[in-house]
Amino acid sequence: MDGNRRWAQARGLPAALGHKAGAEAVRRTIEAAANQGISWLTLFAFSSENWRRPLEEVSALTGLLRLYLRSEVANLVKEGVRLRVIGDFERFGPEMTRSIRAAEQATAGGMRLNLNVALSYGGRDEIVSAARMAARAIAEGRLAPEALDEATFGGFLQTAGMPDPDLIIRTSGEQRLSNFLLWQAAYAEFVFQDVLWPDYGAEHLAEAVAAFARRERRYGARP
C-alpha cells in the first residue's frame, strides 16, 4: 500500500489527505478481492519502521485507523469479511487495542474473505519473536529440539494457521519486500505496479491476478 504521501504531494495536499484517499482504496480493494473470489487478503497498513515518521503524520494515521475501525466493522460483517490484525499493534495504545479486539470478535463469523491487516508489523521482529517462543518451549521441555521443523516453527508466527501468500503486490513502482512477511513469502510470486495506492482499484487487482495466473510455479522442482 505505497504512495499515499506522493499522491498527496502531487496534488499539493497534506499527507493526511493522502492517507485518507488510501483508506478509500482499501475499501475498493477489499470489495474487489471478495468479488474476484480471493479468499485471503493481507494489507500492509503500518510497518514497525513507520514509527520513525513525523509525529504529525503518525497521529493522523492513528486517527484514520481508529475512524476506519468504527465506521467499517458493520460493513465487514455484512459482506462476510473476517478481520484479523497482525503486528505489535498494542503500541497504538489501549483504546486502539480494544477497538481492534472488538472488530476481530465482531467479524469472526465472516467466511467470504479473510482480511489480515498488518499494523506496526515487521517481518524480522516476527521471526525473532517466534524464535524466542520456540526457545522457551524447548527450555521448558514442551518441545524437543529435534521436533522443531518448518511447520512447527510456523506455528509460533503471528500468521499461524493462515496460508502463505501466493501473490505479493507492491504498488507505486517500489520493488522490495520492506520487511513484509519475510518467512511466509518464500515461494510467493511478485507483481510490481506503478499505480500509487490511493488510485488503486478493481482493475489493478485484476491485472495483478491475471499476471499471477500466467506464472509457472515450480517450488524448486523441475517442471
C-alpha positions in Angstrom: 0.0 0.0 0.0 2.6 2.5 -1.1 2.3 6.1 -2.5 -0.1 7.9 -0.2 2.3 10.7 0.5 3.4 11.0 -3.1 -0.2 11.1 -4.2 -0.9 14.0 -1.8 2.3 15.9 -2.7 1.5 15.7 -6.4 -1.8 17.5 -5.6 -0.4 20.0 -3.1 -2.2 18.3 -0.2 -1.1 17.3 3.3 0.0 13.7 3.8 -3.1 13.1 6.0 -5.4 13.5 3.0 -3.2 11.1 1.0 -3.7 8.5 3.8 -7.5 9.2 3.7 -7.5 8.6 0.0 -5.6 5.4 0.7 -8.3 4.3 3.1 -10.8 4.6 0.2 -8.5 2.4 -1.9 -8.6 -0.2 1.0 -12.3 -0.2 0.8 -12.3 -0.7 -3.0 -9.6 -3.4 -2.9 -11.4 -5.4 -0.2 -14.6 -5.3 -2.2 -12.7 -6.2 -5.4 -10.9 -9.1 -3.7 -14.2 -10.6 -2.5 -15.9 -10.1 -5.9 -12.9 -11.8 -7.6 -13.2 -14.9 -5.4 -10.0 -14.2 -3.4 -10.3 -15.8 0.0 -7.2 -14.3 1.7 -6.0 -10.7 1.6 -3.3 -9.2 3.7 -2.8 -5.4 3.7 0.4 -3.8 5.0 -1.0 -0.7 6.6 1.7 0.4 9.0 5.2 -1.1 9.4 7.3 -1.2 12.5 9.6 1.3 10.8 6.7 3.8 10.1 7.0 4.9 13.8 10.1 6.9 12.6 7.8 9.2 10.5 7.0 12.7 11.8 4.7 12.7 14.8 2.0 14.6 13.0 1.8 12.0 10.3 1.7 9.1 12.7 -1.0 10.8 14.7 -3.0 11.4 11.5 -2.6 7.7 10.6 -3.6 6.6 14.0 -6.8 8.7 13.9 -7.6 7.3 10.5 -7.2 3.8 11.7 -9.5 4.5 14.7 -12.1 6.0 12.4 -11.9 3.1 10.0 -12.4 0.6 12.7 -15.5 2.5 13.9 -17.1 3.0 10.5 -16.2 -0.2 8.6 -16.8 -3.0 11.0 -20.6 -3.3 10.4 -19.9 -3.4 6.6 -17.3 -6.1 7.0 -19.8 -8.2 9.0 -22.4 -7.6 6.3 -20.0 -8.6 3.5 -18.8 -11.7 5.3 -15.3 -10.4 5.8 -13.3 -11.7 8.8 -10.7 -9.2 10.1 -7.5 -10.2 11.9 -4.7 -7.9 12.8 -1.0 -8.9 13.0 1.9 -6.9 14.3 2.7 -5.1 17.6 -0.4 -3.1 17.4 -0.6 -2.6 21.2 1.9 0.2 20.6 -1.0 2.2 19.4 -2.4 2.3 23.0 -5.1 0.5 25.0 -8.0 2.3 23.3 -6.9 1.2 19.8 -6.1 -2.3 21.1 -9.6 -2.6 22.5 -11.1 -1.4 19.2 -9.0 -4.0 17.2 -10.0 -6.8 19.5 -13.7 -5.8 19.3 -13.5 -5.7 15.5 -11.9 -9.1 15.3 -14.5 -10.6 17.5 -17.4 -8.9 15.7 -16.2 -10.2 12.3 -15.1 -13.7 13.5 -18.0 -15.4 11.6 -17.0 -14.0 8.2 -16.4 -16.7 5.6 -16.4 -14.8 2.3 -12.9 -13.2 2.7 -10.2 -13.5 5.3 -8.7 -10.0 5.7 -5.4 -9.6 7.5 -4.2 -6.1 8.3 -0.5 -5.7 9.4 -0.2 -2.9 11.9 3.1 -2.0 13.5 4.4 -5.1 11.8 7.9 -6.1 10.8 8.9 -9.5 9.4 12.2 -9.6 11.2 10.6 -8.8 14.6 8.1 -11.6 13.9 10.8 -14.2 13.2 12.8 -13.1 16.3 9.7 -13.3 18.5 8.9 -16.7 17.1 12.4 -17.9 17.8 12.2 -16.7 21.4 8.9 -18.6 21.9 10.4 -21.8 20.3 13.5 -21.5 22.5 11.3 -21.0 25.6 9.2 -24.1 24.7 12.4 -26.2 24.3 13.9 -24.8 27.6 10.6 -25.7 29.4 10.5 -29.2 28.0 7.4 -28.6 26.0 9.2 -29.1 22.7 12.0 -31.4 21.7 14.8 -29.7 19.7 14.7 -32.4 17.0 10.9 -31.7 16.6 11.5 -28.1 15.6 10.9 -28.1 11.8 9.5 -25.5 9.4 5.9 -26.4 10.2 6.4 -26.3 14.0 8.3 -23.0 13.7 5.5 -21.6 11.6 3.1 -22.3 14.5 4.9 -19.6 16.5 4.5 -16.9 13.9 1.6 -14.4 14.0 0.2 -16.0 10.8 -0.1 -19.4 12.4 -3.0 -21.3 10.8 -3.0 -19.0 7.8 -1.8 -19.9 4.3 1.4 -18.4 3.0 0.8 -15.8 0.3 0.7 -16.9 -3.3 1.0 -13.4 -4.6 2.5 -10.2 -3.2 1.6 -6.9 -4.9 3.8 -3.8 -4.5 2.3 -0.5 -5.7 3.8 2.9 -6.6 6.7 1.4 -8.5 8.7 0.1 -5.5 10.3 -3.3 -5.9 11.3 -4.6 -2.5 9.7 -6.5 0.4 10.3 -3.8 3.0 10.3 -6.4 5.9 6.9 -7.8 5.0 6.1 -11.5 5.6 9.7 -12.5 5.2 9.2 -16.1 6.3 5.9 -16.6 4.6 7.0 -15.1 1.2 9.5 -17.8 0.5 7.6 -19.0 -2.6 5.3 -16.1 -3.3 5.0 -14.6 -6.8 5.6 -10.8 -7.0 3.8 -8.2 -9.2 5.0 -4.6 -9.2 2.6 -2.0 -10.3 3.4 1.7 -10.9 0.0 3.0 -9.7 0.0 5.0 -6.4 -2.1 3.3 -3.7 -4.8 5.9 -3.5 -5.6 5.3 -7.2 -5.7 1.5 -6.8 -8.9 -0.2 -7.8 -10.5 -3.4 -9.0 -8.9 -3.2 -12.4 -5.4 -3.1 -11.0 -6.1 -6.0 -8.7 -7.5 -8.0 -11.7 -4.3 -7.2 -13.7 -2.1 -8.4 -10.9 -4.2 -11.6 -10.5 -4.1 -12.2 -14.3 -0.3 -11.8 -14.3 -0.1 -14.3 -11.4 -2.2 -16.8 -13.3 0.3 -16.8 -16.2 3.2 -17.8 -13.9 4.5 -21.4 -13.7 5.1 -22.2 -10.1 7.7 -25.0 -9.6 8.7 -24.6 -5.9 12.2 -25.5 -6.8 11.3 -28.7 -8.7 11.7 -29.4 -12.4 8.5 -29.0 -14.5 
